[in-house]
């Protein structure tokens, strides 16, 4: 007679570990900020830049995203800028989309 996998003596421990690990992993992933998730796990996040500000530089400092802006000239047209990271092995790739806008437009 064939035994069921439930008859394995360690199944209770394996199932118990699974019941503990999955909610813990879900809690850790949902408790991260967008910055942390995008940088550590890849994916995408979007940042709305204050109106009439033009982005000219962006960088990570630790887990924080820093971007430098300057007042936009009168003939400036807002743009969507992408700050993209490619890992050396191509496994985790993150992207930050910076959305510029005009005031009152």
Beta strands, then each sheet from edge to edge (+ up, - down):
strand 1: 43-48
strand 2: 53-61
strand 3: 64-71
strand 4: 80-86
strand 5: 93-99
sheet 1: 1+ 5+ 4-
sheet 2: 2+ 3-
end
